[in-house]
Amino acid sequence: MKKLMMILAAVIVLASLAACGNGGDNAAVVKTKSGNITKEEFYNELKKTNGEAVLQNMVYEKLLEKKYNVSKKAVDAKYDQVRKTFSSEDQFKQALTQNSLTETTFRRQIKDSLMMTKAQQDGIKVTDKALKDYYNKNKTTLTELKASHILVKSKKTAQSIQKKLKDGADFAKLAKQYSTDTGSKDKGGELGWFKQSTMVAEFSNAAMKLKVGEISPLVYSSTDGGYHIIKLEGKKDSYNDLKSSVKEAYLASKEKSQDTVIKNLIKNADVQVKDKAFKDLFNSTSTSTTTQQ
């Protein structure tokens, strides 16, 4: 992950260097009393350290952009979707920093990912029959749940909370008071919509058994280090409710590998490498350094 982020950052640095224009290769990128770092020196160092990966990524982006258009609106929508999974703007920005990303580089990564997905799914035929067959075979994994929970370490505390709930106490208020899950407690324990696979098995299995409005018995999870009390707020398991996510999952199950996509793009693009240092770079193309989702 971090390696890919470094590669993407290097691609953008090289692009910005090319855009500088004035001053030629001897123009200073950094000036110090001990000497300057020129554009040429900086370029050569990048070329040595990440040259192959950077050049591959730049070519792959160019080929994808030519054939698979991704709008700014689509990038913005995906960006906002990811941002909303964090409980605060500060947490989101911290996550970007931890992955050596800025807003600009993250948006570029999203665009690359969306272009690649379009390429992987290009040519797949979708029919109602195919979607319904896929739904019937994968209904459990496609089902979406909406739930709130209270997580506490002590079984005694969990039992006490359960008693309060049976006596008519408000679930959201108890979550704010007792839950140790910092990501949901301030929202009254709300987790929003999720699929079974996104939660630990103990949690998702218990949630799947509940009826809407029902509260679970104590659910212990060693992974989460405590006891969950789950309230099911909603459930989507019909074909009509899930049609858009069924289509998304169906396409993902049929999509071509990134390696196949890249090889086909290279084959049809008449790629000619003019720098002798990289003359064999695309003779045996691999997606090990391509932009990833």
N, C-alpha and C positions, 0 to 999 in steps of 0.2 A: 504493500500500500504506500508506504513512505517513499519507496524507490520510484513508483509511478508518479507520485506527486512531485518529486524532484525533477523527473523527466519533463512533466508538463510545465513546471516553472521554467526550466531551461529553454523549452520551446518558445515560451513567451519572451524570455530575455533576448533570445536570438532574433525574434521578430522585431523587437523594439530596437535592437542594434541596427538592423537593416533599414529601419525607418528613419534613423537619425540622419543619414545622408551626408550632411556637411562635415568637413574636416578630414575625410578619408580614413584609412586604416590607422593612421598615427594620432587621430584625435583621442584625447584623454577621456577615459570613462571615470577614472578616479585620479585626483591630483594629491600628492603628499610632498612634504619637504624632502623625503628620501627618494623621490622619483615617482613617475606617473605610471598608471596602468592604461595602456592604449587599447583601442577597440580590437586591434589585431591580436594582441597578447591575450585579451579576455576570450576572444573567439577561439583561438588555438587551444586554450586551456579547457574550455567547454567541449571542444571537438575531441580532445584526448580523453576526458573523463566520462562524458555521456554522448559522444558524437554519434555512434551508431543508433542508439535508442532515440535520440532527438530527431535525427534525420528520418528514421522510419516513421515516427509519429507525425512529422510535418507532411510527409508524402501521403500517409494514410488519411490524414485530415483533408488534404487537398482532393483526394480521390472521392472520399465520402461526400464532401460538400458539393462536388460537381454533379453527383447523381441523386443525393438524398437531402432534400431541403428540410430544415428544421427552423421553425419560426421563433422569433423572440418571445412571442406569447407562450409557446410550448415550453421554452426554457424557463420563463418566469413562473409558469404554473408548477413545474417540477421543483424549482428552487423554493417556492412558497410551501409546497407540500412537505419538503424535508425540514424546512425551518419550523413549521408548526408542530413537528414531533418533539421539539425541545420546549421545556417549560418556560424558558425566558430567552430574550434576545442575547443576553450575556452568555448563557450556556451554549447557544448556537455559535456565537463568535469564538468562544473558547475552543469548541470542537474544530472549527476551521483552522485556528492557530495550531492546535495539536497535530493536525494533518498537513501542516505547512501550506495551507490554502488561504487565499484571499477571496473576497466575493467574486472578483473577476475570474480568477483561475477556477473557482468552483463552478461558475456558470459555463465556462469553457468545457470543463469536464462533463457537465450535464449535457451540453450540446453534442459532444463527441459520443456520449453514451446513447443518446436518442437517435443519432445518425446510424450508429452501429446496429441498434435494434431494428430500425427500418430496413437496413440492408439484410439482416439475418432473417427477417420475416417477409422479404420481398418474394412475391410469387406464390405464397401459401393461399390455397383456396379455402374459403370459409363458407359453410352451408349451415342452415338451421339443424339439419339432421346430425351433422358432425358435432356441432356444439351441444346438442341435447344428449348425444351418446357420451360425450366427454363428461358432461354434468352428471349423468347417471352413474358413471364409473368412479367419479371423484367427488361425490356430494359432500362427504364428511370433511375432506380437506378444503373444499371451497366455501363451506359454511362460514358466515361472519357473525361474530358475537359482539354485543356491547355490554360492558359490565363495569361495576365499581367494586372496589375491594378495600379491606382493612388488613394490614399486615402488622403483626406484633411478634416479638420473640418468645414471650412467655405463654405457655398453654393456659396457665391460671388467668392471665389477663384476657386472653382470647375467650375463655369460658365466661368471664365476667361481662365482656362486651356482648356476647351472644345472649346472655340473660337480659341485658338492657334492651336489646333489639326485640326480644320476645315480649317484653313489657311495653313496647311501643316507642322506644327511643328512635330519634332520627338518624338514619344510616350516615348521611353526609356529615352531620355534626360530630358523630363518634369517630369518623375517619379523620377529620381535622384534629380531633383531640388526641387520638391514640396511635394512628398509623405511623409506621416507621418508613414508609415509602415516600421519600421526599418529592418524587416526581408527580405524585397524584394526591397526596394528603390535603394540600391547599385547595384542590378542586373537589373536595368531598369524596375522594377515592376514585373519581371518574377515570377510566382508562380509554374511553372511546371505543371505536369499532376495531376489531382485530380478528385474525384467523387463528385457528387452533395451533398451527405450527409456530406462531410467533411467541407463544408463552411456554413456560416449563410444563412438562407433561402432566404433573399432578394438578396444576391450576386449570389447564385447558380441558382435561378429562372431566374434572368436577363441574366446570362451567357448562360443558356440553350437555350434562344430565339435567340441568336446571330448566324450569319453565320461566318465562318472562315475569319478573316481579318477585321470584322466589329467592331466598337466601340460603346459601349452602351450609352444611355442617363444617366443622373445622377441617381445613386442608393443610397438612404439613408439607413443606418443601425444604429439603436440605439445601438445595441450590440457593433459595432465598433466605435461608436461615431463620425460618419462623412459621407462624400459622396464618393462613389466609382465611378471611371470611368474605365470601363473594356474593354479590347481588347482581343477578342478570337483568339488564335494562332493555335488551333488545336482541332479536335473532333474525338473520336472513338466511333461509335455506331453500327457498323455492327458486325454480329456474328463472322466472321473470324478475325476481329481486336481484338475482346474481348474474344476469345475462352479460353485462359489461365485463365483470371480472372473470366469467367463464371464457369469454372470447380472449381476454388477455392471457389467461393461463393456457388455453388451447394453442394460441399462437406461439407462446414460449416453449411449449412441448414439441412443436414442429420446426422451430427455427434452425437455420444452418449454424454451424459453429463459426466463431470469429475467424478461425484459421482458414476455413473454406471461403468466407467472404473476402478476406484480404488477398488470398491467392488468386481469386477470380478478378478482383479489381486490378491487381498488378498485371495479370496476364493480358487484360483488355486495354490497358492504359499506355502501352509502349513506353515504359519507364526506362530512361537512359541516365545512368549516373555518370557525371562528368568528372567528379573528383576521384582520382585513382585510389585514394585511401579507402574508399567505400565501394569499389567497383563490383564486388561480389555480394553486396548487402542484400539485394533482392533476388538473388539466384535461388536461394532456399528460404523463402519467406516463412516467418513464424510470428504468431501473435503474442509472443511472450512479453513484448514491450509495447504493444498497441494500447491505445486509450481504452480504459476499462470502465465497466459500469460500477 
